[in-house]
Amino acid sequence: MKRFVAVLAAGAALSGLGLAGAGQAAATPTGTTTCGYGVGAQVCLTINGRLASATGFATSAGGPAQYASFRLELGTTGGPGLEREDLGAVVPAGGITVGPVASTVPCGTGITAAFTVTRAGRPPVTATVAVPAVC
């Protein structure tokens, strides 16, 4: 899946087109995971009962490894943020995973996850996803 996203993101970047959207949910023994995509960024949100966790993945920008800033956020729809992680790191050729961040959530609440990647000389890219917490 990561390779497919990297190839798709690289193709969109080369053509100058933006790419954003939400993936389909996948049920696992540890909950339901739904992913959202941006050019060179992916965020996945897993809901397992009252526990929500989010993980971000950034692809390399091509060429030599490049430093980037990351913000991974977990919150409620239209409400307060629950958890956030801000960091900077060099993105290696294979990409980098950030997180997870996790929090307990109220049942029936909309849960959002956002992953923003900022690289020098480029506008920030954000991948987002929102799902209800069904307990």
Secondary structure, DSSP 8 states (H G I E B T S, - for coil): -HHHHHHHHHHHHHHT----EE---EEETTEEEEEEEETTEEEEEEEETTEEEEEEEE---SSS-EEEEEEEEEEETTS-EEEEEEEEEEE-TT-EEEEEEEEE--TT-EEEEEEEEEETTS--EEEEEEEE---
